[in-house]
Amino acid sequence: MERNRKRNQTDSIVFNGHDLSSLVYCKIRRPVMASVDATFEDVPGRHGEVFKTVKRDGYDLSVDMWLRTEHRRDVAEARHKLAARLWTDEPAPLFLPDDPTRHLMAIVSGSTDLDEITDDCPSCTVTFHIGDPDYRGQSRRIEVSGSAAFAVGGTLPAPMRVTAKPGACSSWRITNTDTGEFVEVVQALTADSIVRLDFATEQATVNGSVAALNIMSDFFEINGRAHLKITGGTATIEWEERWL
């Protein structure tokens, strides 16, 4: 019991950039992975079914929380502070103490009713809805000139953000040499041009204006050990690890 009490005193709970640890300690129930929705279809004249599609669903993550209060008269202030830190109008990063180096994008959903308000640490269950089942891990960054090979980290493909200074040229391209996929800016660039590519939102700009792209461009993801090549200048590649 003493070991659990000390652990609860140091557990870190961070949501939307707010550290909740001074207000609550918690107990977490997580699935091994998000629910899997596999679909099959019947084929006339054949036994059984044929596989069609599979995807991981969003889900609710329940976290039991106990207010760090010693007297019932302290509960109101703690409750208002906790509410202010839990409220957000869009999903935000959620770090929990059982997996402190990875986070989920979450938003509070449903009721947060407290148990009886007494002198003995009132508790409630806060339900976070997880729309995107991917865990985000370490933020990574590399500088590229010519070509680069590097470990992506994580267990899932990750989208990149690219900031490039191509120099004076008529076009500029970044290629995944493992797959042949590429994104190519097809417009005149100068020594002062800055190209920004967001592979998650499939947006490309040159000096803040929408860039002209080769119609065969394909915003790809990186996974495992990546091999990239750029046609000129330098580029900064940034991404977050993605985990099952």
N, C-alpha and C positions, 0 to 999 in steps of 0.2 A: 504493500500500500504506500509506504514512504517513497519507494522508487517511482511509482506511478504519479504521486503527487509532485515530486520534483520534475518529472518529465512534463507534466501538464503545465508547470510554471514556465517552462522554457519553449514549449511548442510554438511554432510560428505559423500563424494563419493570416494570409495577405489576400485581400480582394480589391481589385480596381486601384491598386497602389496604396491601399489603407491597411495598416497592420492592426488586426483585431485582437492580437494576443493579450493586450493589457485589459481587454474587456471580457474575453471569454476563453475557455478551453473547450476542447471538442472531442467527439468520438466519430469516426468516419466509417461508412460502409460503402465500399467500391465494388463494382463488377470487375472481373478479370479483364474483360473487354466489353465494348458496346454490344448491344443486341444485334445479332446478324439476321438479316432478312434475305433468305435464299428462296428463289422462285423456280418452279419446275412446270413443265407442261406435258400433257398426254400426247402421244403420237399414235394415231390410229393403226391398228394392226401389230402394235408392239407391247410387250409387257412393261410395266413400271412407268417411269417418267424420264424426261430428258431435262437436264439442267438448262436454265435460261439466264438468270441474272443473280447477282449477290451484292448486297451493300450493308454497311454498318449504319444503324439508326441513331438518332439522337436519344437521350435518356435523361431521367431525373437522378441527381446525386444528393442523397440525404445526409446532412451533417447535424449530429446532435451537439448542441452548445449549452454550456453552463455559464451564467454570468458570474464574474469574479466580484461578488458583493458579499459583505459580511452582515449587513443589516437590511431589512426590507425598505427602510427609508432611502437607501442608496440605489434601489432598483430603477427608479424612474429616470435618474440621470444616466445610468448605464444603458438603459433601454433606448433612450433618445440618441445617445452617441452611436450605439450599434446600428440603429435604423438609418442614420445619416451615412454610415460607412457601407451599408449593404445596398442602399438604393442606387440604381443606375438605370438609364433608359436604353441601354444597349449592352450586349455581352461584353464582359471585361475579364482580365486574367485572374484566375483563382489558383493560389498556391496553398496546399494543405501539408501538414507536418509529416505525413507518412511518405510523401514524395516531393521533397522541397526543391528539387532542381528542375522539375517539369510542371507545367501549368495547363489548365483547360480554360477555354473561353466560355464563361458561364453568366447566367443572370438569375436572380432570385425569382422563384415562381411559386405561387400558392401562399398559404397562411404561414405565419410565424408565431402562433399562439404560445405564450408562456404557460408553464405549469403554475400551480399555486405560488403566489408571491409570499415567501417566508424569509427567515433569516438564513436559510440554508441553500444558497446558490440556486435560484430559479433556473429552470432549463427550458429549452424549446428545440424543435427540429426545424432547421432551415433547409429548404429544398432548392437546389440550384439546377436549372435546366441547362443541359449540355447539348446545343444544337450541332456543333462540329465535334465529332468524337475523337479527333486527333489531339494527342498531347503535344504541346510545344516545349522544346528543350532549350539548349544553349543557343544563344545568338552567335553566329559565326561571320567572319569577314576575311577576304583575301584580296590581294592586289594582283592583277594579271597584266602581263605585257607579252604579247605573242600567244603563248599557250600555257596551260596549267593543268596539273593533275592533283587531285586532293580528295580526302575522305570527307564525305558529307555529314556523317553521323546520323543517329536516329535509326528507325526501322521502316520509315515510309518516305516516298519521294517528297521533296520540298521545293516550293517556288522560290525564285531569286528576286532580288532588287539589284539593278545594275546602274552604276553611275560611271559614264565613260567620257574621256577626252580624246576623241579620235584624231585630232589634228586636221589640217586642210586636206580634204578628199571629196570625191563625188558620191561615195556611199560608205557605209560601215556595217560590218556583220559580226555577230557572235554565234558560234556553232558548237553544238554538242557533238563532238567527233565520234562518240560511241554510237549514236543513232542517226546522225546526219541532219537532225533538226536544227533550225537556225531562225534567228530574227535579224532582218536586214533593213537598215534605214537607207532609203534611196532618195537623197536630196543633197545638195551641195552643203558641205560643212567647212568651217573655218577653224583657224587655230584657237579661237575663243569658244567654239561650240561645246556645249555639254549635253550629252545624250543620257536620258534617264529611261530605263525600262522597268516596269513592274510586271513580273511574270504571273503574279496571282490575279491581278485585275486586267491583264493584257492591255496595258496602256504604255504608250511610248511618246516622249516629248524631246524636242530639241530647244534648249534655252527657254523652257516653259511652255512652248507652243506644240500642238499636236504634230507628231512626226509623220512623214510619208514612209510607208513600209512596202517592201516587196510583198505582192499578194500571196506568195508561197510561204511567208513567215509563219512560224508555229511556236507560240510561247510554251516552252517545255519546262519540265521539272528535272531536278537532279537527284540522284540516288546512289547509294553504295560508294563507289569510287568514281568521281566525275572527271571527265576530260573535256576542257573547253578551249576554244581557239578564237581569238579576235583578229580582225584584219589590219588593225593599226592602232597606234596610240596606247593608252593605258585604260584600265577599267577596274573599278572596285566592285566586288561581288559580295553581297550580303544575303544571309538567309537564317532562318530558325530551324533547328532540328525538328523533325516530326516523328512522333512515336505512337505505336499502337497502345 
